[in-house]
Amino acid sequence: MAAAAYEAVPVAEDVYWVGAVDWELRNFHGYSTHRGSTYNAYLILDEKVTLVDTVKRPFFPVMMERIASVVDPGAVRYVISNHAEMDHSGSLSDFVSSARPERILASARGVEALRDHFHWSVEVEAVAEGTRLSLGRLSLSFFEASMLHWPESMFTYLPERRLLFSQDAFGMHLATRNLFWDENDPAILRWEAAAYYANILMPYSRLVTRKLEQIKGLGVELIAPDHGPVWRDEGVGRILEWYRRWSSRQVREAATVVYDTMWGSTARMADAIVDGLSGGGLEVEVCPLAGSDRSDVATACVEAAALVVGSPTLNGGVFPRIADVLSYLEGLKPPVRVGAAFGSYGWAEGATGQIGASLERMGVRVVGSPLTLRYVPGPEGLAQCVQFGRKLAGEVKKELDEGR
């Protein structure tokens, strides 16, 4: 018998990864996925063979071949749907038609979501918080995780292996065939985990904090998310600590500077402001929108105390890419404490007022008056920019000192 092209990968005793790697994905509903992603599905071998989540529909044959490498797909008796979003439920209908499992289980809201996605007559059972399901030697418990990040989201726990199937929580968009976190570059993991949190979970930080308290009492030793690597050993503590920090909205003495420019004047202002911020003792992440996008800016804001936004005035308002970023950030509600606006203009100025109003809608305290310069900044204007950055750095330190 020829070897399968796609094989299941052991996660723990009796548990296998049967997912797929999407090397080509570069956009996930407006969030740039620079390194692709994985769609993780997991197979539990017991008297009642169980599949936890499925994969995006184009990858259904890959999942089926991985399952077949360890067991006949027709032997799968239970299917758990932790999350109805189509990158995890997309293959569910095809799998049910092919394998005909005995039971499909989801949260109460998951039952409704799957019905509205597939418009089918297949029975899906609702499982309540704390429900325990015997698979034979092993068992599963279910915990609601509403709004992490959809209303129907839930976690599934395998206590005999201390393994938490966490659906989208604790995941990241990272295409890799290295299944475990410690087989990957730690710097990439940190960035991609932060990017995922910032762009997916940041608006629900209070709910994340509550869920972390529940997880603490389970004694989890493995976390298997629906995207990215599996966390094991000290990696479990690492990702839980990151989430604790991000969900508690802790910030550092750091600033994110985001700008767009028409003829280079706003870019020159930004460069001088960065010098002032750095000279004032802040760590600075610079996001020129010629080479960054909305999700990069959101990631840079996940622990930044300050957000500084620059735009030339175009048609009496902000540049289009700045408007896009501000609208996106208003929805995500980053933990930024203080903000400021700057920009160049020609015959009329209007961009910085719109920036300031957007920052206020995010709950950010806008420091002082915006800095505006007409046409091309000269030496005196650039000196103003440096001083603007230094003053803002002082405001950041004052804000953080008062909060300690």
N, C-alpha and C positions, 0 to 999 in steps of 0.2 A: 504493500500500500504506500503510495507516494506521501511524503510529508506535506502537511498543510502549509500554505503560504502564510497564513495568519494563525498563530497559536495563542492559547490562553497563557497568562503569566501569573504564577502564584503570588498571592498577597499575604496569606496566612494559611495555616492548616485548614483545608477544606474550602478555601476561598480563592477565587481567581479573578483577575482583571480580564474582561472580554470586550474592551472598548475599541476605539479607533483614534488614529492620529490625523488631524487635519493640518497639513503643512501649508496650505494655501490661504487659509482664512486671514483676512486683513481688516475686517470690519464686523463688529458685533453690535447691531442696532446703535450706530453712532460712536462706538468706542473702538478706537484703532487697536487692532491686535497684531502688533508688529512681529510677533514670533509664533503666529498660528495658535492652535489649541488642540486639546484632546476632548473626546466625548467618552467619559468613563462609565462603563457598565460592569457589574460584578456578579459572579456566579457562585452560589453556595451549594456544595455537594453534601447532601444528607438524604434521609429517607424521602423528604419532600425537597427535591432540587429546586432552588429558588434563584430567580434573576432579579437583581436590584437595579432598576432603571434600564433604559435602552440607549440608543445612539441616534444622532441626526439621520434622517431617513436615507440619504444617499449612501451611508455607511452600513446599512442593514446587512448586506452580504458579508462584510468584514466581521461584524459581530457574530453572525451565524457560523462562520468558519472557525472563529475562535472557540465558540461554545462546543462545536462538533469535535474540536481537538481533544476534549476531555470527556464529553458525554453527548449522547444523541439529543439534539435540541427538543425532540419530542418527549424527552424525559423530564423536562422542566414542568413542575406542577404549580408553583406559585410565582407570580410576578409582583414586585413592589414598585409602585410609582411614587417616588419621593417628590417629584417636581414635574408639572405638566408642560413646561416650556418645550418647544418643539425640538430643541437640540438634545433633549433627553427622552421625550415621549414620541418623537417622530417615527421611530421604528416599531412602536408598540402595536399598532393595528396590524402591521404585516406579521409581527411575531405571533400575535394571538391567532391569526388566520392559519399560520404555518404550524405552530407547535400545539395549539389548543390546550393551554394550561387550565388546571382546575379552578384556580382562584386568581383574581387580580385585586390588589389592595392599594388604597390611597387614603389620604385624609378626606374628611367630609367635603371640603371645598375642592379637593382634588378630583373627587367623583364628578362634581359638577363641571369642572374645567375640562376633564377628558371627554365628557359627553358633548360639551360645546365645541371642542376641537374636532372630534371625529364623527359626531352625529350618528352614532352607532347604537345598536340595541344590546351590546355586550354588557353583562353585569359586572360592575366594579363595586367591591365592598368598601365601605367606610370604616376606618380604624380610628378609635378615639385615643386621646392622650393616655399613655401608660399601658395600652393593650399589649398583651404578650402572645406571641404566636409560636407554637411548637413546630419545629421542622423534623423532629426525631431526637437525635442526640443534642442538637443545637436549638436555639430559640432566638426570636427577634422581639424587640420592644420598640414602640413607636412614640415619637415626641413631636408635637406641633412646633413648627418654626415659621409661623405666619409672618409674611413680609421679609423673609430672609431668602429670596427677595421677592417672592410672589405670595399672594394670600393663602394659597393652598400648600405651600412648602412644608415638608416635614423631614425629620431625621429618623433613621432606623439604626438601632443598636444591637450588636451581636455580643451579648455579655460573656459568653464562653471564650471568645477571642479578644474581648475588650476592644472591639472594633466599631467605630462610629462611621456609618455611611451618611455623610453630611450634606448631600446634594451640592448646591452651589457655594455654600459657606466654606471657608478655608481653602477655596480653590484659586485657580489663576488660569489665564489664557497663555499656555506655553506648550507648543508642539514638541514633544520629546518621547523617545522610546526608552528613556531611563525612568522606570516606574516610580522609584522611591526618591524622596527629596534629597537624600545624601549622595545620590548619584549625579546630581546636577550642580551647576555653578551657583554658589550661595548668593553672590551679588545679583545675578539674574533673578533668582527666586525672590529675593527681598523686593526688587523693583516690581516684578510682575504681581506678587501678592499685594503690594501697595496699590498698584494700578487697578487690580480687580476690586479691592475694597473701595477705593475712591470712586470708581465709575459705576459700581453696582450696589454696594451696601452702605455707603456713607450716609444717605438720607435716613437710614434706619438704625443709627448707632445706638440709640437707647434700647432698642429691642435686642441688638447684639449683646449688649452688656448683661441683660437679663438671661439670655441663653447661655452665656459663658458661665454664669453661676450654676446653672443646671448641669452643664457638662462637667464642672469641677467635681461633682459628687459621684460621677460614674466610674472614675478610675480608668479613663480611656488610655490605651496604649498605641492605638492605630487610628488615624483619621483618613478615610477614603472619600475624597470629594468627587464631584462630577466633572471637574476640569482640572488638569494639571497633576502633579505628582502626589503620591500617598505619603503622609507624614507618619514616621515611626520613631521610636526611641526618643532622643532629646529633641527631635523635630516637632513632636507634639507640643511640648512646652514652649518651643520657639514660636510656632504659629499662634498658639493661644495667647502668648504674651503680646505679640504684634497686634492681635485683635483687641486685646484689653486696652492697649495704648490708643489705638485708633478709635475705638468705640467710646472711650472716655474723653475724646477730643483734646488730648494733650498736644501742645505745640512746642516747638523749639525756637531758639533765637535765630530764625530763618525767614527769608523773604522770597516770594516768587514774583519775578518781574516778567510780565507778558506784554508784548507790544506788536503792532503792525506799523508799517511805514509806507509812504508814497514815493518820495524822492530822497529818502535817507535822513531827513531831519529828525523825525521822531526816534529813529534808530540811534542817532548821535546823542540825543537826550538820554535815551535808555542807558547807553554805555556809561555816561557820566554819572547817572543816578546809581548805577550798580557800583561804581567806584565809591560813592558816598556811603552806600549801605554797607559795603565790605569794610571800608575804613571805620565805620561806626561799630564794627564787631559782629555783624550778622553774616550768617551763611546765606549765599544767594543762588537761587536756581533761575536761570534766564531762559525764557521761552519765546523766541522770535517766531511769529506765526508763519513766516516763510518756510520754516523747517520743523515746526511743532504743530500739534493740533489740539482740539478741545480736551481729549482724554489725557494727553501729556500734561496739560496745564492742571487738570484735576488731580493727577497723581502728584505733581509738584506741590499742591496745596494741602495734601493730607496731613502734614505735620508743620506747615509753615504758619508763623504768627502773623505775617504781613503779606498782603497782595497789592502789588503796584501795577497799574494798568495804563498803557500809553497808546494813543491813537491820534493820527491826523484827523482834521475835520473834513468830511466829505458830504456834500449836500446837506450841510447843517447838522450832521450827526457823526456817529462813529463809523469807522471802517467796517465793512461787512464781516470780516473774520473775527473782529473784536466783538461785534454784536452777537455772533454765534457763540463765542466762548462765554460771554457774560450770561446769556440766556441759559446755557448748559449748566454753569456753576450755580445760578440761582436755584435750579432744581435740585442740585446735589447738596447744597448747603455745607460747604467746607468749614472747618473749625477756625478759620482765619479770624484774628482779633482786630487788627487795624488795617486800613487801606488808604490808598492815595491814587490820584489821577494826574496824568500829564499828557502833553501833546503839542504838536505844532499846528499852525493854521495859516491861512493866507489872508483873505479879506473879511472873514467872519469866523468866530470860534463857537463850537457847540458840542464837540465830542466829550470834553471832560465833565460837563454837567451831567450828561447821560451816564457816563461811567460812574460818577459819584452816586447817582440815584440807584443804579444797579447794585453797587456795593452795599448801600444801606438796606436794600431789599434782602440781601444775603445775611443781614444782621451784623455787618462789619462796621466798626467805628471809623469814619472817614476823618483823617488827620488834616487839619488846616485847609487852606485853599488849594485848588489844583494849580499845577505849574504849566503855564502856556507860553510859548514863544512863537513869534511871527516869522514865517518863512524859515531861513537857515540860521541855526544858532551860532553865534560868534563866541569868542573867548569869555565875555561877560555872562552870556546865557549859559554856557557850559559850566561855569563856576557856580551859577545859581542851581544847576542840576545836582552838582556834587553836594552842595549845602542842603538841598532838598532831601537827598538820600541820607545824609548824616542826621538831619533832624528826625526823619522817620525812624532811623535805627534807635535813636534815643527814646522815641515814643514807644517802640516795641519793648525795649528793656524796662521802661517804666511800667508798662502794662503787665508784663510778666512778673515783675517784682511785687506789684500790688496784689497779684493773684496767688503768690506763694504763701 
